[in-house]
Amino acid sequence: MRNYVTHEWFTIFTIMGLFAIVVAKYLNTLRFNDFLNVIGNSKYLKIYSKDQKFIDQFDSFLFVNLSLSLSIFAYFAYSTFVSPQVFELESFLKLLFAVSVIIIIKTLLERLIGSLFEMDSLIDHYLFQKTTFKNWSGFVFLIANLFLLYTHRFDWLYSDYYNEIIIIIAFSLVCIINLIGFLSTVKSYQKLINLNFFYFLLYLCALEIGPYVLLYKVITEYNA
């Protein structure tokens, strides 16, 4: 008989993520509708990047869903591919805190480096694009989590292989979504990037490629 993870807390956190999305839509329904169509449509990026704020209510509520959904997804991914985990609220809250803080600190560092390289305008637009597609990715994580959380009720459907497929599909979609966002930014600001190409390349290596290389080394050394 399969030992299922208790999902009560995950259900609560998922509802919180859904509530954050509803609040974002309530705050600005028009912007929310444009946001949903951002994949393959640059209208949202062109219109709302002009009104960027250091702390944006709309993006903040979508960030809440991203943090919650990404943390739940990360828990399932680790439990499925690395080692089965017994849910502990304290451990999950630490994971949620780490995910949120890392995203926030990374964004602040990117703004700082943009200022140091004197390419604030380019980095502001780039960060707005990244934030937009990250928040959109939060929707993918949310939907994937619903499948991971509740298909265990159907014994004929649920299996470890099924979980692996859901996780791989969701992760692949998120990678594609963020790649589309990156390419759309490069296309939209190609002239500005060409003028600052060397600094932009340094920026990408320092804060887009470097952290993942370090993370890979830490994980491989830890598991060695």
C-alpha positions as CSV (number, residue, x, y, z in Angstrom):
1,M,0.0,0.0,0.0
2,R,1.4,3.4,-1.0
3,N,2.2,5.9,1.8
4,Y,0.7,9.2,0.7
5,V,2.0,12.5,1.9
6,T,-0.4,14.5,4.0
7,H,-1.6,17.3,1.8
8,E,-3.5,19.5,4.2
9,W,-0.8,22.2,4.5
10,F,-0.1,22.1,0.8
11,T,-3.8,22.6,0.1
12,I,-3.7,25.7,2.4
13,F,-0.6,27.1,0.7
14,T,-2.1,26.5,-2.7
15,I,-5.3,28.3,-1.8
16,M,-3.2,31.2,-0.6
17,G,-1.5,31.3,-4.0
18,L,-4.8,31.2,-5.7
19,F,-6.1,34.0,-3.4
20,A,-3.0,36.1,-4.3
21,I,-3.8,35.7,-8.0
22,V,-7.4,36.7,-7.4
23,V,-6.3,39.8,-5.5
24,A,-3.9,40.8,-8.4
25,K,-6.8,40.4,-10.9
26,Y,-9.1,42.5,-8.6
27,L,-6.5,45.3,-8.3
28,N,-6.2,45.6,-12.1
29,T,-8.3,43.4,-14.3
30,L,-7.2,44.9,-17.5
31,R,-3.5,44.5,-16.7
32,F,-4.2,40.9,-15.5
33,N,-5.9,40.0,-18.9
34,D,-2.9,41.5,-20.8
35,F,-0.6,39.6,-18.5
36,L,-2.2,36.3,-19.4
37,N,-1.6,37.0,-23.1
38,V,2.1,38.0,-22.6
39,I,3.3,34.7,-24.2
40,G,3.7,35.6,-27.9
41,N,2.4,39.1,-27.4
42,S,4.6,42.0,-26.5
43,K,1.7,44.4,-25.7
44,Y,2.0,43.9,-21.9
45,L,5.7,44.4,-21.9
46,K,5.6,47.6,-24.0
47,I,2.7,49.2,-22.0
48,Y,3.5,48.4,-18.4
49,S,7.3,48.5,-18.5
50,K,6.9,52.3,-18.8
51,D,5.2,52.5,-15.4
52,Q,7.6,50.4,-13.4
53,K,7.7,50.9,-9.6
54,F,10.3,49.7,-7.2
55,I,7.5,47.8,-5.3
56,D,4.5,47.0,-7.5
57,Q,1.3,45.7,-5.9
58,F,0.3,43.7,-8.9
59,D,3.6,41.9,-9.3
60,S,3.9,41.5,-5.5
61,F,0.7,39.4,-5.3
62,L,1.8,37.3,-8.3
63,F,5.2,36.9,-6.6
64,V,3.4,35.4,-3.5
65,N,1.9,32.7,-5.7
66,L,5.3,32.2,-7.4
67,S,7.0,31.6,-4.1
68,L,4.4,29.3,-2.7
69,S,3.9,27.3,-5.9
70,L,7.6,27.0,-6.7
71,S,8.3,25.8,-3.1
72,I,5.7,23.1,-3.3
73,F,6.9,22.1,-6.7
74,A,10.5,21.9,-5.5
75,Y,9.4,19.7,-2.6
76,F,7.7,17.3,-4.9
77,A,10.6,17.3,-7.4
78,Y,13.1,16.6,-4.6
79,S,10.9,13.8,-3.1
80,T,10.4,12.3,-6.6
81,F,13.9,12.4,-8.0
82,V,16.3,12.5,-5.0
83,S,14.8,11.2,-1.8
84,P,11.3,10.7,-0.5
85,Q,10.5,13.3,2.2
86,V,8.2,13.2,5.2
87,F,6.5,16.6,5.3
88,E,7.4,18.9,8.2
89,L,5.9,22.4,8.3
90,E,9.0,24.0,9.8
91,S,11.2,22.6,7.0
92,F,8.8,23.7,4.3
93,L,8.6,27.2,5.8
94,K,12.4,27.4,5.7
95,L,12.3,26.3,2.0
96,L,9.6,28.9,1.3
97,F,11.6,31.6,3.1
98,A,14.8,30.6,1.2
99,V,13.1,30.7,-2.2
100,S,11.5,34.1,-1.5
101,V,14.7,35.7,-0.2
102,I,16.9,34.3,-3.0
103,I,14.6,35.8,-5.7
104,I,14.4,39.1,-3.9
105,I,18.1,39.4,-3.2
106,K,19.0,38.4,-6.7
107,T,16.7,41.1,-8.1
108,L,18.2,43.8,-5.8
109,L,21.8,42.7,-6.8
110,E,20.8,42.9,-10.5
111,R,19.5,46.5,-10.0
112,L,22.8,47.4,-8.2
113,I,25.0,45.9,-10.9
114,G,22.9,47.7,-13.5
115,S,23.6,51.0,-11.8
116,L,27.3,50.2,-11.5
117,F,27.5,49.4,-15.2
118,E,25.5,52.6,-15.9
119,M,22.8,50.6,-17.9
120,D,19.9,51.2,-15.6
121,S,17.3,51.6,-18.4
122,L,18.3,48.3,-20.0
123,I,18.4,46.4,-16.8
124,D,15.1,47.9,-15.6
125,H,13.4,46.7,-18.8
126,Y,15.1,43.3,-18.6
127,L,14.1,42.8,-14.9
128,F,10.5,43.8,-15.7
129,Q,10.5,41.1,-18.5
130,K,12.1,38.5,-16.1
131,T,9.6,39.3,-13.3
132,T,6.7,39.0,-15.8
133,F,7.7,35.6,-17.1
134,K,8.7,34.3,-13.7
135,N,5.3,35.3,-12.4
136,W,3.7,33.6,-15.4
137,S,5.8,30.5,-14.6
138,G,4.1,30.6,-11.2
139,F,0.9,29.7,-12.9
140,V,2.5,26.6,-14.5
141,F,3.9,25.5,-11.1
142,L,0.4,26.0,-9.6
143,I,-1.3,23.9,-12.2
144,A,1.4,21.2,-11.9
145,N,1.0,21.2,-8.2
146,L,-2.7,20.6,-8.5
147,F,-2.0,17.4,-10.5
148,L,0.7,16.3,-8.1
149,L,-1.4,16.9,-5.0
150,Y,-4.7,15.5,-6.0
151,T,-4.2,12.7,-8.5
152,H,-3.3,10.4,-5.7
153,R,-7.0,10.0,-5.1
154,F,-7.2,8.0,-8.3
155,D,-5.2,4.8,-7.7
156,W,-5.5,3.8,-11.4
157,L,-3.8,7.1,-12.4
158,Y,-1.3,7.8,-9.6
159,S,2.2,6.4,-9.8
160,D,5.8,7.6,-9.3
161,Y,6.3,7.6,-13.0
162,Y,3.2,9.8,-13.4
163,N,4.8,12.3,-11.0
164,E,8.0,12.3,-12.9
165,I,6.2,13.1,-16.2
166,I,4.3,16.0,-14.6
167,I,7.4,17.5,-13.1
168,I,9.4,17.2,-16.3
169,I,6.7,18.7,-18.4
170,A,6.1,21.6,-16.0
171,F,9.9,22.3,-15.7
172,S,10.3,22.1,-19.5
173,L,7.4,24.6,-20.0
174,V,8.9,27.0,-17.5
175,C,12.2,26.9,-19.3
176,I,10.5,27.5,-22.6
177,I,8.5,30.4,-21.2
178,N,11.5,32.1,-19.7
179,L,13.5,31.6,-22.9
180,I,10.7,33.2,-24.9
181,G,10.8,36.1,-22.5
182,F,14.6,36.5,-22.8
183,L,14.5,36.4,-26.6
184,S,11.6,38.9,-26.7
185,T,13.6,41.3,-24.5
186,V,16.7,40.9,-26.7
187,K,14.6,41.6,-29.8
188,S,12.9,44.6,-28.3
189,Y,16.0,46.3,-27.0
190,Q,18.6,45.0,-29.5
191,K,20.0,48.4,-30.3
192,L,20.4,49.3,-26.6
193,I,22.0,45.9,-25.9
194,N,24.4,46.3,-28.8
195,L,25.6,49.7,-27.3
196,N,26.2,48.0,-24.0
197,F,26.9,44.5,-25.2
198,F,30.1,43.9,-23.2
199,Y,28.5,45.0,-19.9
200,F,25.3,43.0,-20.7
201,L,27.4,39.9,-21.3
202,L,29.2,40.4,-18.0
203,Y,25.9,40.8,-16.3
204,L,24.6,37.6,-17.8
205,C,27.7,35.6,-16.8
206,A,27.7,37.1,-13.3
207,L,24.0,36.8,-12.3
208,E,22.4,34.5,-14.8
209,I,24.9,31.8,-15.5
210,G,27.3,32.0,-12.5
211,P,24.8,31.2,-9.7
212,Y,23.6,28.1,-11.4
213,V,27.1,26.8,-12.0
214,L,27.9,27.3,-8.4
215,L,24.6,25.7,-7.3
216,Y,25.4,22.7,-9.5
217,K,28.9,22.3,-8.0
218,V,27.5,22.6,-4.4
219,I,24.8,19.9,-5.2
220,T,27.3,17.5,-6.8
221,E,29.9,17.9,-4.0
222,Y,27.1,17.4,-1.4
223,N,25.9,14.2,-3.0
224,A,29.5,12.9,-3.7
